[in-house]
Amino acid sequence: MIARDTIAFFGHELITATHKSTFEITKEDFLGPKGNCIIGIKSNKACNDLNPILRKTLKSDYVKVTLTLVVGGYLFKVLASGSPELTLEDNNSVVVRKSSFVCPRTLAVKATSSARDLPRTMINMLKNRYSTGTMIIEAKVPR
């Protein structure tokens, strides 16, 4: 079984995407100069808004997660893992982490990429506040 959901977001001129261990998408409508993990703002969903089947799946043991970022005509896939420790309770953002650290904002852990690993072509497009992006979340529990 594969559980899915999609998060839509916008760019911002202060996006730098230089963080070495995370990337974040937030519902906030602003971005400060220190938000180097943020790749999108004004998102339509945060952790707590995700489809209940996906939320349950992400909290399973050994779940594999594929995150597909779509900006303009570009696609970039990030592989990650879910965890029984995820709470997915945050109402404002989603954070994908290379580490195993979990907090209410954490969507997935042990990711293959962070903000600084994302293609610069995509990031340069997201430096425009009128640009849009989508993150497709797919989680599959092994049998």
N, C-alpha and C positions, 0 to 999 in steps of 0.2 A: 504494500500500500504506500502511495505517495500522497502526502498532505501538502497543499500549496496555499500561498497568499501572495499579494503584491502590495508594495508600498510605492506611492508616487511622491516625488519631491521636486524642489526647485534649487537652482544654483544661487550663488551670491558672489559678489566681487572680492570678498575677503577669503574665499576658500583657498587654502594652501595645500591641504592633504599631505602633510609631511610627517605625521605621527608614525612611529615605528612599530607599534603593537596593536593599534585599534583603528577602526573607522566607525563613524557615527552618522546617523540620519535623525534629524530632530523636527518636531512640530513647531519649534520656536520660529519666529519670523525675522530674527536678527542673528548676526554672527559677529563676534568680537575678534580682535587680532590674535588672541591666544587659543582659539578653537581649531587647532591644527589637525584634529582627527575628524572634523565634520566635513562630510562630502555633500550634504544636502540639507536644506531647511524647508519649512512650511510643508512638511510631509502630511499625508492624509492618515497615517497610522503610527502608533507606537507599540511597544511590546504588548500592552494590555488590550489593544484593539484587534490583535490578530485573530484569525478564525480559530474557534475552540479546538477543532480537530488538529490543526497545526500546533497549537500551544501544547496540547497533550502529547503529541508525537515528539516535539522538541525536548520534552522532559523525560523521554524514554532512555534506557540504557543503550549505548552503542549506536545511537541514531546518527546517520550521515546526512549532512545538510549541504545543498548546493544553492549558492546565492548568485544570481545572474544580474549584473548591473547593466542597464541599457541607457545610453546617453547618445542622442542623435542616432546615427546609424551604427554605433559601436556597441559591442557586447564584451563583457569581461566576466569570467566565472571565478568564484572563490569557493573553495571547499572548506567545510568546517564540521564541527560535531555539536550535537546537543548534549544535554546532561540532566540527570535526575535532580541536580542541585539548582537548575534554573527556576526562577519564580515568575518571570515575564510579567511583572506587576507595574512597570513604569508606564505612566500616562503621557510621557513627553518625547521619548526617543527610543531608538534601538542602537545597541553597540555590538559590534562583532570584534572578537578578541583573538589574538594569536595565543595568548596564555589560557590557563584554565580558571582564571579569576571570574567569579560570578557575583553580580549584584542585580537589583531589580531591572536595570536597563540592559542587561546582557541578553542578546538574542542567540548567540552561538559562540563556542570556544574552539581553541585549537585550529584557528583559521590559517589558510595558506597565504593570505595576503592582509596587509594593513593599508592605511591611507597612502603611505608613501610608495607602496608597490603598485598602485593603480596606474593605468596608462595615462601619461601626461596629456595625450590628446583629449581624453575624456575630462580630465580635471580642468584643462584650459577651457573647454566648452562650459563647464560648471562654474566658471568665474564670471559668468553673465547671469544676472538675477532673473532674466526671462527664460533661461534654458531650463529644460525639464529632464528628469531622470526617473527611472523605475528600477526597483529591486524586486526580482522574483525570488521567492523563498520556496524551496522544495525540500522536504524532509522524508527520508525513507528509513524505516526500521528494518534491519536485517532479520531474516527468518531463522 
